[in-house]
Amino acid sequence: MSNPIHRRRLDGGNVILTALWWRGRRAGVLAAVTALLAALVSGPGAAGTAHASTVDTSASYVLVNRGSDKAVEVDNASTADGAKAGVLAQVHTAGRVKDAGNTVQYSWPGVYFEGRVSGTGVGIVLNDSAADYDVQIDGTTVATLVTPGNTTHWISGLSNRSHTVRLVKRNDTPGDTSAFGGFVAAPGGAVLSKPAPRSRQIEFVGDSLTVGYGNLSTSRTCTADQLRRNTNSDVSYGALTARQLNADYQINGYSGLGMVRNYNGGRTDVTYRTFYDRALLSVSGDVWRNPGTWRPQVVVINLGTNDFSTAVNPGEPWTPDSLAAAYRGAYGDFIQKLRTRYGTGTTIVAVGAGQYAGHVQQVVKARNDAGDSRVRYWSLDDSGLDFLGCDWHYSAHDDRLIADRLTSFVAGLPTGW
């Protein structure tokens, strides 16, 4: 039996609360915000006087803006007790994010948020003084935000209709934590239900070549500031491959780190594997909590450049043979970790190039010989690459070539796509 419809408007400041029967949805949908509602309806009114009231826990509540009379409905949300309403209820993301209440926090490059709004403008709520972002409306980049800080950035002058909006973190800032507070509609508009997730998912694991390090640069020589401005993970080979395959994706890339040895033997206390499990890279011991929706059909690993691109320095605990053996052992263990995490249905693509190609081939063969046929080797063909990115990294041209080749390879895998 459904609850009877009942309404009550409580004018207090700029917020009007409306209690109503929500088309049969359980009151538990907004149980997480009951305390907030109680505070609002019992707190000071417009004139500063208290308005005592109670919250009917058998009803659902929505927040209505008195200026626009618009409400944000938590569409497609869980109806389970304790289900969360907030940023993640209004946006789609596949990235490694941590729910912090009014915001979500994240560190990895290429994290993106997709939403829908109606009206003539949209505000992007951010707190990030380290990273750069692209804002895309209806598939077109309309703004690049350079270290925006704590702000709501407005995109105005849109046609008065529904729009898709996408925010993407361009560069890697592992020493900082970014925060996104959602999208806000301009007066007269509304935040609409979020886009549906894609059925295909790909995870990219790697170093600066996977990040898109300096890929927009027109020179191989870059200052630190030029590197930051010219890194764009959204046009890295991983992001391009995923979009060609209409897949959601994660770019879990960390510049300078290797499987067992980092670039030129630096940072001997950590490797890429130190950080892989984290959502917030600068927080020691942090662990990303998979919401249960991230089950990639394909994981692409491209690690080895930093392990082998420079000679072992005096004082490092390696010989060429011991480094190679440690690399192969750690690589095999990492594949087993992924297999345990994602199951036997995920295809793991191990990328080989340059000095580490032969070692990767040995790791793949060992897995195949042990009966794991869903570990595949892919040789990264560098013919036609110009390496015009900062410090001889892939350029945007190179990323496009690699993406085309990788897309063709992934499309031929037994993924059911």
C-alpha positions in Angstrom: 0.0 0.0 0.0 1.4 3.4 -0.9 1.6 6.3 1.5 -0.9 9.1 1.2 0.3 12.3 -0.5 1.0 15.1 1.9 2.8 18.4 1.5 4.2 21.0 3.8 6.2 24.1 2.8 8.5 25.6 5.3 10.0 28.9 4.3 13.4 29.4 5.9 16.0 31.5 4.3 16.5 30.5 0.7 15.4 26.9 1.1 11.8 25.5 0.9 11.3 21.9 2.1 8.5 20.0 0.5 7.4 16.7 2.0 5.7 14.3 -0.4 5.0 10.8 -1.4 7.8 10.0 -3.9 6.0 7.7 -6.4 6.3 4.7 -4.1 10.0 5.2 -3.3 11.1 4.2 0.2 11.9 6.9 2.7 15.2 5.2 3.2 16.5 6.8 0.0 17.2 10.0 1.9 17.9 8.5 5.3 21.4 9.8 5.1 20.2 13.4 5.1 17.5 13.2 7.8 19.7 15.0 10.2 20.3 17.8 7.8 16.6 18.2 7.2 16.0 18.2 10.9 18.5 21.0 11.3 17.0 23.0 8.5 13.4 22.8 9.6 14.2 23.5 13.3 16.9 26.2 12.7 16.5 30.0 12.5 14.1 31.3 9.9 14.5 34.3 7.7 14.0 36.7 10.6 16.3 34.7 12.9 13.5 33.2 15.0 13.3 29.5 15.6 10.6 27.5 13.8 10.1 24.3 15.8 9.1 21.3 13.7 9.6 17.6 13.4 10.7 15.4 10.5 8.2 12.8 9.4 10.5 9.8 8.9 7.8 8.0 6.9 8.0 10.6 4.2 10.7 11.7 1.7 11.9 15.2 1.4 13.3 17.2 -1.5 15.2 20.5 -1.4 13.6 23.2 -3.6 15.3 26.4 -4.6 12.9 29.2 -3.8 14.2 31.4 -6.7 13.7 28.8 -9.4 11.3 26.4 -7.7 13.5 23.6 -9.1 14.5 20.5 -7.2 17.3 18.0 -7.8 15.8 14.5 -7.8 18.0 11.6 -7.0 17.0 9.7 -10.1 18.1 6.1 -10.6 19.3 6.0 -7.0 19.3 3.1 -4.7 16.2 2.7 -2.5 18.0 0.7 0.2 18.2 2.1 3.7 21.3 4.2 4.1 21.6 4.9 0.4 23.7 8.0 -0.3 22.5 11.2 -1.9 25.1 13.7 -3.1 27.6 14.3 -5.8 27.6 10.7 -6.9 23.8 10.7 -7.2 24.0 13.4 -9.9 27.1 12.4 -11.9 28.5 9.3 -13.6 32.1 8.5 -13.0 34.2 5.4 -13.4 37.2 6.9 -11.7 38.7 6.1 -8.3 37.0 8.6 -6.1 36.3 8.8 -2.4 32.9 10.1 -1.2 33.5 12.9 1.3 29.9 14.0 1.7 29.4 17.3 -0.1 32.3 16.5 -2.4 34.2 13.6 -3.9 38.0 13.4 -3.7 40.5 11.9 -6.1 44.1 11.9 -7.3 44.6 9.8 -10.4 44.8 11.6 -13.8 42.0 11.4 -16.3 39.2 11.1 -13.7 36.0 12.3 -15.4 32.5 13.3 -14.3 29.5 13.3 -16.6 26.1 14.8 -15.9 23.0 16.4 -17.5 21.5 19.8 -17.0 18.7 21.8 -18.5 18.8 25.6 -18.9 21.2 28.3 -20.1 24.2 27.6 -17.9 26.0 25.2 -15.6 28.3 25.7 -12.6 31.2 23.4 -11.9 32.1 23.2 -8.2 35.8 22.5 -7.6 38.4 22.7 -5.0 41.7 22.1 -6.7 44.8 24.4 -6.8 47.0 21.8 -8.5 45.3 20.2 -11.5 43.9 21.4 -14.8 40.5 20.5 -16.2 38.6 20.5 -19.5 34.9 21.3 -19.5 32.9 19.7 -22.3 29.3 20.6 -23.2 27.5 18.4 -25.6 30.8 16.8 -26.6 32.7 20.0 -27.3 35.4 21.4 -25.0 34.3 24.9 -24.0 36.8 25.8 -21.3 40.1 24.7 -19.8 40.4 25.5 -16.1 44.0 26.0 -15.0 44.5 25.2 -11.3 41.0 26.6 -10.6 41.2 26.6 -6.8 38.1 26.7 -4.6 35.4 28.0 -6.9 32.2 27.5 -8.9 33.1 28.1 -12.5 30.1 29.0 -14.6 29.5 28.2 -18.3 26.8 30.6 -19.5 25.1 31.5 -22.7 23.9 27.9 -23.5 20.7 27.4 -25.5 17.7 26.8 -23.2 17.4 23.0 -23.4 19.0 19.9 -21.9 22.8 19.5 -22.2 25.4 16.9 -21.3 28.3 18.2 -19.3 31.6 16.4 -18.8 34.5 17.5 -16.5 37.9 15.7 -16.9 41.1 16.1 -15.0 43.9 16.6 -17.5 47.1 16.0 -15.6 48.7 13.9 -12.9 49.0 15.6 -9.4 49.9 12.7 -7.1 51.0 14.9 -4.3 47.6 16.7 -4.0 44.0 15.7 -3.4 41.4 17.1 -5.8 37.7 17.7 -4.8 34.6 18.0 -7.0 31.3 19.3 -5.6 29.0 18.5 -8.5 27.2 20.5 -11.2 24.9 23.4 -10.5 22.2 24.6 -12.9 21.7 28.3 -13.7 18.5 30.0 -12.5 15.5 28.6 -14.3 17.4 25.3 -15.1 17.8 22.0 -13.3 20.2 19.2 -12.8 18.8 16.2 -14.5 19.3 12.5 -13.9 22.8 11.3 -14.6 23.9 9.5 -17.7 23.8 5.7 -17.6 27.2 3.9 -17.2 28.7 2.2 -20.3 28.6 -1.6 -20.3 32.2 -1.8 -21.4 35.1 -1.0 -19.0 38.8 -0.8 -19.5 41.5 -0.1 -17.0 44.9 1.3 -18.0 47.9 0.7 -15.7 51.1 2.5 -16.4 53.6 5.3 -16.0 54.0 8.7 -17.7 53.5 7.3 -21.1 50.0 6.1 -20.0 49.3 9.5 -18.3 49.9 11.5 -21.5 52.9 13.3 -20.1 53.5 16.5 -22.1 51.7 15.1 -25.1 50.4 18.5 -26.3 53.8 20.1 -26.3 55.4 21.2 -29.5 58.9 20.8 -28.1 60.7 18.0 -26.3 62.2 20.6 -23.9 59.7 21.7 -21.3 59.8 23.7 -18.1 57.8 22.3 -15.2 55.0 24.7 -15.9 55.0 23.9 -19.6 54.8 20.2 -18.7 51.8 20.7 -16.5 49.9 22.8 -19.1 50.7 20.4 -21.9 49.8 17.1 -20.2 46.3 15.9 -21.2 45.2 12.5 -20.1 42.0 12.9 -22.0 43.8 12.5 -25.3 46.2 9.8 -24.0 46.2 6.5 -25.9 44.1 4.9 -23.1 41.4 7.5 -23.2 41.2 7.5 -27.0 41.1 3.7 -27.1 38.3 3.6 -24.6 36.2 6.2 -26.4 36.7 4.4 -29.8 35.3 1.3 -28.1 32.5 3.2 -26.2 33.9 2.0 -22.8 34.2 3.6 -19.4 37.8 3.7 -18.3 40.4 4.4 -15.6 43.8 6.0 -16.3 45.8 4.6 -13.4 49.1 6.1 -14.4 51.9 7.4 -12.2 54.8 9.2 -13.8 58.4 8.1 -13.1 57.5 4.8 -11.3 58.2 1.3 -12.4 57.3 -2.3 -11.4 60.4 -2.7 -9.2 62.7 0.2 -10.1 61.8 3.8 -10.8 63.3 6.1 -13.3 67.1 6.3 -12.9 66.9 4.4 -9.7 65.0 7.2 -7.8 62.6 6.9 -4.8 63.9 3.6 -3.7 61.3 3.3 -0.9 58.3 3.0 -3.3 57.3 1.6 -6.7 54.1 1.8 -8.8 52.7 -1.1 -6.8 52.9 1.0 -3.6 50.2 3.2 -4.9 48.1 1.0 -7.1 45.4 0.3 -4.5 44.9 3.9 -3.4 42.2 6.4 -4.3 44.2 9.3 -2.8 47.8 8.9 -3.8 49.3 11.2 -1.2 47.6 9.4 1.7 49.7 6.6 3.0 47.7 3.4 3.6 44.7 4.7 1.7 42.6 2.1 -0.1 40.1 2.7 -2.9 36.8 1.1 -2.1 35.4 -0.3 -5.3 31.7 0.4 -5.2 31.0 -2.9 -6.9 30.4 -1.4 -10.2 34.0 -1.5 -11.5 34.6 -4.9 -13.1 36.7 -4.1 -16.2 36.5 -6.7 -19.0 40.0 -5.6 -20.1 43.1 -4.3 -18.1 46.0 -3.0 -20.1 49.4 -2.9 -18.3 52.3 -0.8 -19.7 55.0 -0.8 -17.0 58.7 -1.3 -17.6 60.1 1.8 -19.3 61.2 3.3 -15.9 62.6 -0.1 -14.8 65.0 -0.5 -17.8 65.4 2.8 -19.6 68.4 3.9 -17.6 71.5 2.0 -16.6 71.8 0.7 -13.1 73.7 3.3 -11.1 76.6 2.5 -8.6 75.0 1.8 -5.2 71.7 0.5 -6.5 70.9 -3.0 -5.2 70.7 -4.5 -8.8 72.6 -6.2 -11.4 71.1 -6.4 -14.9 70.1 -10.0 -14.2 68.7 -9.5 -10.8 66.7 -6.5 -12.0 65.2 -8.6 -14.8 64.4 -11.5 -12.5 62.8 -9.2 -9.9 60.8 -7.4 -12.6 59.4 -10.7 -14.0 58.5 -11.9 -10.5 56.7 -8.7 -9.5 54.9 -8.6 -12.8 53.6 -12.1 -12.4 52.5 -11.3 -8.9 50.7 -8.2 -10.1 48.9 -10.1 -12.7 47.8 -12.6 -10.1 46.5 -9.7 -7.9 44.4 -8.4 -10.8 43.1 -11.9 -11.6 42.1 -12.4 -7.9 40.4 -9.0 -7.9 38.5 -9.1 -11.2 38.0 -12.8 -11.8 38.7 -15.1 -14.7 36.5 -13.2 -17.1 38.8 -10.2 -17.3 41.4 -10.2 -20.2 44.7 -8.8 -19.1 46.8 -7.2 -21.9 50.5 -7.0 -21.1 52.2 -4.4 -23.2 55.8 -5.0 -24.3 58.2 -2.4 -25.9 61.9 -1.8 -26.1 64.1 -3.3 -23.5 61.4 -4.9 -21.4 59.5 -6.6 -24.2 61.2 -9.9 -23.8 60.6 -10.0 -20.1 56.9 -9.3 -20.5 56.7 -12.1 -23.1 58.2 -14.5 -20.6 55.6 -13.5 -17.9 52.7 -13.9 -20.3 54.0 -17.3 -21.4 54.3 -18.5 -17.8 50.7 -17.5 -17.2 49.5 -19.2 -20.3 51.4 -22.3 -19.5 49.7 -22.3 -16.1 46.3 -22.3 -17.8 45.5 -18.6 -17.8 44.7 -18.0 -21.4 43.2 -14.6 -20.8 46.6 -13.0 -20.3 47.6 -11.7 -23.7 50.8 -10.1 -25.0 50.6 -7.0 -27.1 53.7 -5.6 -28.8 53.6 -1.8 -29.0 54.6 -0.9 -32.5 56.5 2.4 -32.4 56.8 2.8 -36.1 55.6 6.3 -37.1 55.9 7.7 -33.6 57.7 11.1 -33.4 58.1 11.2 -29.5 57.7 15.0 -29.7 56.1 15.2 -26.2 58.0 16.7 -23.3 61.2 14.8 -22.6 60.8 12.5 -25.6 57.4 11.2 -24.5 54.5 10.3 -26.8 53.0 13.3 -28.6 49.2 13.7 -29.2 50.0 12.3 -32.7 51.6 9.3 -31.2 48.8 8.7 -28.8 46.3 8.7 -31.7 48.4 6.1 -33.6 48.8 3.9 -30.6 45.1 4.1 -29.8 44.2 3.1 -33.3 46.5 0.0 -33.1 45.4 -0.9 -29.5 41.7 -0.5 -30.4 42.1 -3.0 -33.2 43.8 -5.5 -30.9 41.3 -5.1 -28.1 38.4 -5.4 -30.5 39.7 -8.9 -31.4 39.8 -10.2 -27.8 37.2 -12.6 -26.5 35.4 -10.0 -24.5 31.9 -10.5 -25.9 32.0 -7.0 -27.2 
